[in-house]
């Protein structure tokens, strides 16, 4: 169907130097706002998060998603893919702060509800943990996958390794199937295509594909929440 053909998100080009400067300023402001929201939720800045234990890691993931979505403005439930009631339950379970304020008045962008549902359902079909947390997480990942950057960036995580750990912990069947270390958003959409009987790629062997780097290239970038330069006085290793 037409809805299922929308499987790759494009980046908009910024052409003029003035637009580049404005975008850079806005990006720095967004990082500051996101870091502040993360601190309001956890008591520490993201660079100081201790994620050694699984419970600490899970809370870090939630705080990262919420902090980034808050910095974008607009409706927080809509930005993270949860209902008001679900978001309220999440706060009551994981954070002493019952709410965080959006830092802007961004209008809600157009998102494909059917596509979000497809991604969420794929994640839930491959979950390796149970309970409300993994259901919330699947919905949040599905909504954030509609954003244009690497998935780990649009989840507010500090690097790709945190997303890999997240998938391995809560969606282990997907982690096992991604044995060639494909980029996570590409891999998720490839699984969706295969489940529906579509062929996403025309080349049967990935190593022979001209677009190999798009699927397997390094997911470099800067965290949209964490910025070490923002927190010189932060004590590393504090518990989230």
C-alpha positions in Angstrom: 0.0 0.0 0.0 1.0 3.6 -0.4 1.5 4.0 3.4 4.0 1.2 3.5 6.1 2.7 0.7 7.2 5.5 3.0 10.2 3.8 4.5 13.1 6.3 4.3 13.2 9.7 5.9 14.9 12.5 4.0 17.0 15.4 5.4 16.1 18.9 4.3 19.0 20.9 2.8 20.1 24.2 4.4 21.4 26.3 1.6 22.5 29.8 2.8 25.2 30.6 5.3 22.6 32.7 7.2 20.4 29.7 7.6 23.4 27.6 8.7 24.3 30.1 11.4 20.7 30.3 12.6 20.4 26.5 12.6 23.7 26.2 14.6 22.4 28.7 17.2 19.1 26.9 17.5 20.9 23.6 17.9 23.0 24.8 20.7 20.0 26.3 22.5 18.1 23.0 22.0 21.0 21.0 23.6 21.1 23.4 26.6 17.3 23.1 27.1 17.4 19.3 26.8 20.3 19.0 29.2 18.4 21.2 31.7 15.3 19.1 31.3 17.4 15.9 31.9 18.8 17.4 35.1 15.3 18.4 36.3 14.3 14.8 35.9 17.3 13.0 37.3 19.3 15.5 39.4 22.4 15.3 37.1 23.3 16.3 33.7 23.4 13.6 31.0 27.2 13.4 30.9 27.2 12.4 34.6 24.7 9.6 34.3 25.7 6.3 35.8 24.2 3.6 33.6 26.2 0.6 35.1 23.0 -1.1 36.4 20.1 -2.1 34.2 17.6 -0.1 36.3 19.8 3.0 36.1 20.1 2.5 32.3 16.4 2.2 31.8 15.7 5.4 33.7 18.5 7.2 31.7 16.8 6.1 28.4 13.5 7.5 29.5 15.0 10.7 30.8 16.9 11.2 27.5 13.8 10.8 25.3 11.7 13.0 27.5 14.4 15.7 27.8 14.9 15.9 24.0 11.2 15.9 23.3 10.7 18.7 25.8 13.4 20.8 24.2 11.6 20.6 20.9 8.5 22.2 22.2 4.9 21.3 21.5 2.9 18.6 23.1 5.1 16.3 25.1 2.8 13.3 24.9 2.6 13.7 21.1 6.4 14.1 20.8 7.0 10.9 22.6 4.1 8.8 21.4 2.3 8.3 24.7 -1.2 9.3 25.9 -1.5 11.8 28.8 -2.4 9.0 31.1 0.6 6.9 30.0 2.9 9.8 30.5 1.5 10.5 33.9 2.0 6.9 34.9 5.6 6.9 33.6 6.4 10.0 35.7 4.9 8.5 38.8 6.9 5.3 38.4 10.3 6.7 37.4 10.7 10.4 38.3 10.0 12.6 41.4 9.4 15.5 39.0 5.8 15.0 37.9 6.2 17.1 34.8 8.7 19.1 32.8 8.0 22.3 30.9 8.3 22.4 27.1 10.9 25.0 26.1 9.1 26.3 23.0 5.8 26.4 21.1 6.6 24.3 18.1 3.6 23.3 16.2 3.0 19.6 15.9 4.6 18.2 12.7 2.9 15.8 10.4 3.6 12.2 11.4 2.1 9.0 9.9 0.1 7.3 12.6 0.0 4.1 10.6 3.7 4.0 10.3 4.2 4.7 14.0 1.9 1.8 14.7 3.8 -0.5 12.4 7.1 0.2 14.1 5.6 -0.1 17.5 4.0 -3.5 16.6 7.3 -4.8 15.2 9.1 -3.9 18.4 6.4 -5.4 20.6 6.4 -8.6 18.6 10.2 -8.8 19.3 10.2 -7.8 23.0 12.3 -9.7 25.4 11.0 -8.1 28.6 7.5 -7.6 29.9 5.5 -5.0 31.6 4.4 -1.4 31.1 8.0 -0.2 30.7 8.6 -2.1 27.4 5.2 -1.1 26.1 5.9 2.6 26.8 9.4 2.2 25.3 8.1 0.6 22.1 5.7 3.5 21.6 8.3 6.1 22.3 10.9 4.5 19.9 8.3 4.2 17.2 7.3 7.9 17.5 10.9 9.1 17.6 11.8 7.0 14.6 9.7 9.4 12.6 12.3 12.1 13.1 15.0 12.6 10.5 18.3 11.9 12.3 20.0 8.7 13.4 17.6 6.9 15.8 20.0 7.1 18.7 20.2 10.9 18.2 16.4 11.3 18.1 16.1 9.3 21.3 18.4 11.7 23.0 21.0 9.0 23.7 24.7 9.8 24.1 25.9 7.5 21.3 24.9 4.5 19.2 26.2 2.0 21.7 23.4 3.0 24.1 20.8 2.2 21.5 22.4 -1.1 20.8 22.3 -1.9 24.5 18.7 -0.9 24.7 17.7 -3.1 21.8 19.7 -6.1 23.2 18.1 -5.7 26.6 14.4 -5.2 25.7 14.1 -6.4 22.0 16.6 -9.2 22.0 15.3 -11.1 18.9 15.9 -7.9 16.8 19.4 -7.7 18.2 20.2 -11.3 17.3 18.9 -10.8 13.7 21.0 -7.6 13.2 24.1 -9.7 13.2 25.8 -7.5 10.5 25.4 -4.4 12.6 23.1 -2.5 10.2 22.0 0.9 11.2 19.1 0.5 13.6 16.5 2.5 11.8 17.3 0.9 8.5 17.2 -2.5 10.1 13.8 -1.9 11.7 12.3 -0.8 8.4 13.9 -3.7 6.6 12.2 -6.1 9.0 8.9 -4.4 8.5 9.2 -4.8 4.7 10.2 -8.4 5.0 7.3 -9.2 7.4 4.9 -7.7 4.8 6.4 -9.6 1.9 8.2 -6.6 0.4 11.8 -6.5 -0.8 13.5 -3.4 0.4 16.7 -3.9 -1.5 17.3 -4.9 -5.1 20.7 -6.3 -4.4 20.6 -9.7 -2.8 24.1 -9.4 -1.2 24.7 -6.3 0.9 28.4 -6.1 0.2 27.6 -5.7 -3.5 25.2 -2.8 -3.0 26.1 0.7 -4.1 24.3 2.0 -1.0 26.2 -0.1 1.5 27.5 2.9 3.4 23.9 4.2 4.0 23.0 1.0 5.8 26.3 0.1 7.5 28.3 3.3 7.8 29.3 4.7 11.1 26.5 6.5 12.9 28.6 9.5 13.9 27.1 12.6 15.4 26.7 14.7 18.5 24.2 13.9 21.2 21.2 16.1 21.1 21.0 16.1 24.9 24.5 15.7 26.3 27.2 18.3 25.8 30.3 18.0 28.1 31.2 21.6 27.5 27.9 22.6 29.2 28.8 20.9 32.5 32.4 21.4 33.6 31.5 21.2 37.3 29.5 18.0 37.0 30.8 15.1 39.0 31.1 12.1 36.8 29.6 8.8 37.9 26.6 10.2 39.8 23.6 7.9 39.8 20.7 8.9 37.6 
